[in-house]
């Protein structure tokens, strides 16, 4: 019921505007040509106030909502100045500057990336760029005014067509951005604004080109009310979409490609559009304003590029960190079997290419099943961590590689090491674990020990070398454990 009542209020507000345009003159007994303009101003102010109020809502993005409020504020200033100074029959050139400028913050909203941070330097550059665009807009239309500062009659149709182009362009880019939205807040803002821009484009075109349809009194009054209806519609849409809702972004690849493509160029297009009216009569002022606007745009693009580069570098670092973690054994902290397989392929290729021996050591913790059965798996994990650190501590060269092969087994690769050198390392490893005196009542001398199998070759394929080291490990265990055995491989 509350939803029905709310939409009933929205419908009443929309119908109230044309009803007032028709009813108030009838009650007053005279024509009130300025009434639609007052209603436009009030409706625009209502939409602006709604946009400012929605900035506090979690359902909208503050940056885009502020841009909309600023744009509506520019339009309201133009209309207020028109009512206060020129009346409804004259066209002060400064009013047109505000009416055109209302679209510039909207262009900023449609071109701003949701992911870009809104730092102070960005806000300063954006504000400077928007101000310069307003200056260019004024310079562009300055020559269209007469001695009284009013728009010359011969340019009225041209300016009305320019407004139509601006309104249609805004509607198109906002529609594309709505189709490309992948976030609930973004989608609801652009959906509401797109609907408003579509209605406003039609309303403004009908209102500005009144010479194209019959001068019927009731029709004239209805068309005069249409712009105000568009602003009331915007206020209702923003108010009705405040609450966040579940959102599943549709996959519209074409819209996202176009949106990504035009986003950097929208403000540049505005710079060129505003500079069309710059003439030689403006002298250095026009050229300086245009140069500063281009410079501000370039600075903004550079800021965006720096942000993209920094984001890319952070992403690469994060991916590298994830990859490193994926190659480490979670328990012992040494490389895991996946990392070992990658290293084995690389080191085997180097050994075969250079003709240098590669040694593989298969290491097994003696009687580890008995250890787990008697002392428990938590103590077994502690022992494995200690053994891994002891084994890794015996390696002297950066190229030497150790990994946990699985369970209680470890594997070591020693590049450019013959079997004699591998045996030296194996003796060092068995002695390091034995001397650590890790408590194990059922072990050799009541301590944890390891057995090691060795294989060395420059021509044997990597996994064959590991199997041969495993065969040697079996012999070391058969020989009484806490020692090593080497498998003789033909060179």
Phi, psi and omega in degrees: 000321181297322179294317179298318180295320181296314179292332174295321178294318179300316180297321179296318180296320180293321180282339184293328184295303178296331179294320179292321180298325181274320189280320185298312176299325179294319179291320181288340179077015178206162181285139179235080185295337181277349184301312180302328181287323174296319178294321176301314181298313180297318180295319178295318177297323178296317178295320178296315179297322178296318179297318178295320178294325181287347177297334179275352182276136177292351182278356182228157174276130186296322185294311181291325179291323177295321177299318178296317180296320179295318178299315178295326177297319177299317180297318181294322178296317178299316180291319179297319178293324178296319180290321187282327189249311190264341188080182184271349183261344180256161184232089178291136185295329181294330178295321179294328177299315179293322180294323177287321183295339181298333181279344184293313175298329177293322176297322177297317181298321184282339181263346182285134177279136180296334185271343182289136178288144180263076180283168180298318181297323178294317181296322179295313180296317179297319180296317179298317181297317180294321178296317179295325177295322176295319178298314178299322178298315180295316180297326182291329182255000184300321182286354180272358184262158176267192183294340179267005181079015181257156179291131178294142185298328182290346181257359183300314180296322179295317180293320178298320177294323178297320176298319179299317180297316179299313183295318179293319179299314178299317179299317183295311183292325177290324178296316179296318179295326176295316179295333183268358185297136177237018180221144184298313181297316179298316183297315184291324178295310184289330176296312180295316182291324178296317178300316178298313183297324177295313179293319181294322179301316179292315182297315181293321179296315179295320182291320185280338182248050184293347178283353183270354180227161185301147180277064175273135187300309183294324179292321178298318180294321179295315180294327177294334182274344187299315178301320178296322177299321179298318180291320177297321177300317179298315179300318180294317181295317179295317180293320183284346183248023184291320187284132176298146180224158176301137185220125175247106185297127176289149181272100177241086185299320182298319181293320181291323178295315180293317181298316178295326182286317185274342184306311180290337186265353183295312180292325176296320176299323178295320178300313180293320180296318180290335183274355181300323184275359179290125183236173180298334181296339179280345176060218184293331182299312180296317181293321179294316179299318179294317179297318179294322178296317177296320179296316178298321178296318179297317178300319179296319178294320178297318177301318179295320180294320177298320179295317178297318180296316179295320178296319178298317180295318178296322179294319178297318178296319180295318178295321178296319179296319178296319180295319178297317179296324180290344180258007180250144175286128186296326184280305189270340181084355176272165178306150181265187184295324178299316178296322179297318181297321176295316180294323181298316179298316183293313184289327176295318178299318178295318181296318180291323180290320185267349181071027180251148186287147173238127180253140177240134179242120173263125187239132181228134176286124185293135174054038186290329177298319177296321178303311180295321182292327184266319184258345178099155182294324177301316177294327176296320178296319179299318180295319180297319178298316180295318179296318180300318180292320180295316180295314181297328181290344180274347181281134187256334187255144179300331182283342179294140190231130175236145179210156172275120185277331180151138179060237180261015182258141174234158179224142181233138175245129181239096180292149178054042181228119176285176185297327179296318178293324179294324178293325176300315179296318181298317178297322179295322181291312181297321179293320181297317180290319182295315183290340178291340176053049175290125190295126176204095187305326182272359182275178177294125184053032177059037179215165178284135177224169178229155173242146187227134172249139186238138171220142183217135179191158175254351186239342182289140177298151189305308184287334172293322178297320179293319178296321179292325175293327178292323176297318179295324177298320178299320180292324179295323178289322179294337182272005174117002178068179181054043179198195181221161175217146182248139176261120182284119181245132179293140181284000000 
